[in-house]
Amino acid sequence: MTVVDLGYAPGAWTEVAVEYTKPNGRVIGVDILPTVPPTGASTFQGNFLSENVQLSVKRFLASADRGRSQKHFMGGHGYFEAEREKEGGRGGIGHKNVGKDTVNVVLSDMCEPWPLGVGQWASGVKQPYLRLMNVSGLRLRDHVHSMDLCVSALLFSIDVLKPGGDFVCKYYSGGFDKELEAGLKMAFEKVTRDKPDSSRPESREAFFVAKTKKSSVTKEQVLAAMPNLV
Ligand SMILES: C[S@@+](CC[C@H](N)C(=O)[O-])C[C@H]1O[C@@H](n2cnc3c(N)ncnc32)[C@H](O)[C@@H]1O
């Protein structure tokens, strides 16, 4: 299996995914923060909202062997196929299809990191660091940011998930999450909302769990289902 974990840092979900995908699967994490990658995962540092970052992840996904613990570079592939993947995906048909249908599960726990200021580690280490928190405390702002991140993760999933693949995203509830739900329902057979026990009851965070990507769904259909979010 291939799992993509968006907003993976510090890495608890990734560690679990690595366990589930052993021994031949791969887990690819993306985070805007620089962190040490959890053992067994491949990671990218960058803003997932950037098209270039998404393209780098898709290029990585397009090489079926990259990121696996048992690497067989070019095993089962010819030289020319490997070269075409580097240039733009299967069949060398440009960026559009890079990494298409390569992933079983996309997870997104992304929430906007808000800088609080520069400080020093409480342990006394004299290195400056950017202190971050995961919500601004302003409901509308947190909601709108989380919708941006969820929509971006959903559109990426339409590209890379195999038919039958699954998607999970965290969101902060508010006026637009019904539209996000409509987009998810367009793309997946079964969509549920979840508020696990580990999530504080007073927090507006919750999760969408979307199972079984439809084989015939297009991005245009999903975009049309959530006109105010795009
Ligand atoms: C709640 S934490 C994730 C915790 C993680 N699931 C775990 O199990 O350790 C949310 C993460 O999303 C990341 N994030 C937020 N916005 C992002 C973006 N635009 N691109 C990439 N990562 C982002 C943050 O840097 C943060 O590390």
The ligand as an SDF file (V2000), in Angstrom:
LIG
                    3D

 27 29  0  0  0  0  0  0  0  0999 V2000
   -1.9190   18.7970   14.0670 C   0  0  0  0  0  0  0  0  0  0  0  0
   -0.3880   18.7780   13.2180 S   0  0  0  0  0  0  0  0  0  0  0  0
   -0.2750   17.1340   12.5920 C   0  0  0  0  0  0  0  0  0  0  0  0
    0.0390   16.0740   13.6220 C   0  0  0  0  0  0  0  0  0  0  0  0
    0.3410   14.7470   12.9570 C   0  0  0  0  0  0  0  0  0  0  0  0
   -0.8500   14.1950   12.3110 N   0  0  0  0  0  0  0  0  0  0  0  0
    0.8790   13.7240   13.9320 C   0  0  0  0  0  0  0  0  0  0  0  0
    0.2430   12.6690   14.0990 O   0  0  0  0  0  0  0  0  0  0  0  0
    1.9380   13.9450   14.5170 O   0  0  0  0  0  0  0  0  0  0  0  0
   -0.7630   19.6910   11.7760 C   0  0  0  0  0  0  0  0  0  0  0  0
    0.4220   19.8450   10.8350 C   0  0  0  0  0  0  0  0  0  0  0  0
   -0.0240   20.4040    9.6020 O   0  0  0  0  0  0  0  0  0  0  0  0
    1.0580   21.1420    9.0720 C   0  0  0  0  0  0  0  0  0  0  0  0
    0.5830   22.0600    8.0260 N   0  0  0  0  0  0  0  0  0  0  0  0
   -0.3100   23.0550    8.1480 C   0  0  0  0  0  0  0  0  0  0  0  0
   -0.4730   23.7260    7.0050 N   0  0  0  0  0  0  0  0  0  0  0  0
    0.3260   23.1100    6.1010 C   0  0  0  0  0  0  0  0  0  0  0  0
    0.5960   23.3350    4.7270 C   0  0  0  0  0  0  0  0  0  0  0  0
    0.0170   24.3440    4.0600 N   0  0  0  0  0  0  0  0  0  0  0  0
    1.4710   22.5100    4.0970 N   0  0  0  0  0  0  0  0  0  0  0  0
    2.0740   21.5130    4.7690 C   0  0  0  0  0  0  0  0  0  0  0  0
    1.8630   21.2570    6.0980 N   0  0  0  0  0  0  0  0  0  0  0  0
    1.0000   22.0400    6.7530 C   0  0  0  0  0  0  0  0  0  0  0  0
    1.6010   21.8670   10.2970 C   0  0  0  0  0  0  0  0  0  0  0  0
    2.9150   22.3130   10.0790 O   0  0  0  0  0  0  0  0  0  0  0  0
    1.5000   20.7810   11.3650 C   0  0  0  0  0  0  0  0  0  0  0  0
    2.7130   20.0910   11.5250 O   0  0  0  0  0  0  0  0  0  0  0  0
  1  2  1  0
  2  3  1  0
  2 10  1  0
  3  4  1  0
  4  5  1  0
  5  6  1  0
  5  7  1  0
  7  8  2  0
  7  9  1  0
 10 11  1  0
 11 12  1  0
 11 26  1  0
 12 13  1  0
 13 14  1  0
 13 24  1  0
 14 15  1  0
 14 23  1  0
 15 16  2  0
 16 17  1  0
 17 18  1  0
 17 23  2  0
 18 19  1  0
 18 20  2  0
 20 21  1  0
 21 22  2  0
 22 23  1  0
 24 25  1  0
 24 26  1  0
 26 27  1  0
M  CHG  2   2   1   9  -1
M  END
$$$$
